[in-house]
């Protein structure tokens, strides 16, 4: 199990070092749920378009001062964030 987390950490670090790229996997986390995303367009190094895996409509995401990718128009806190580097789907069944 620790090996999986190490692989994720390495993927996240590589994505931060290289910046966003088209086709890069991403994970949108909100609360205890996670949804897999894919980067569809890089507008600027601080603004991207990404869509959920299986989704059709891309959303605009911006890199905020706190280092988090947040959906354009959403507040920095409490709205979930996008992590570049790996795609992971998990719905917490306890809610």
Residue, then its C-alpha position, 0 to 999 in steps of 0.5 A: x500500500x505504501x508503494x502506491x502512495x509513493x508512486x502518487x507522490x512521485x507523479x505529483x512532484x513530476x507534474x509540479x516540476x513540468x507544469x500542466x500538459x494536455x493529456x495529463x491525468x488529474x484528481x478533483x478532491x472534495x471532502x472524502x470523494x475523488x474524481x478522475x480528470x484529464x487536462x484538455x487544454x493549457x491556456x496559460x501556465x496558471x489556467x487550464x481546461x480539464x474534464x472529468x474522465x467520461x465527461x464531455x464538457x471541460x471546465x476552466x481551472x486556475x492556479x491560485x496563490x496558495x498553490x491549489x488548482x481551483x475551478x474558475x469562479x470558486x473560492x480558494x477554500x472549501x470548494x475542492x481542488x485539482x491535483x495534477x499527476x494522477x487520476x483517481x476515482x473514489x466515492x466514500x460510501x459512508x456519506 
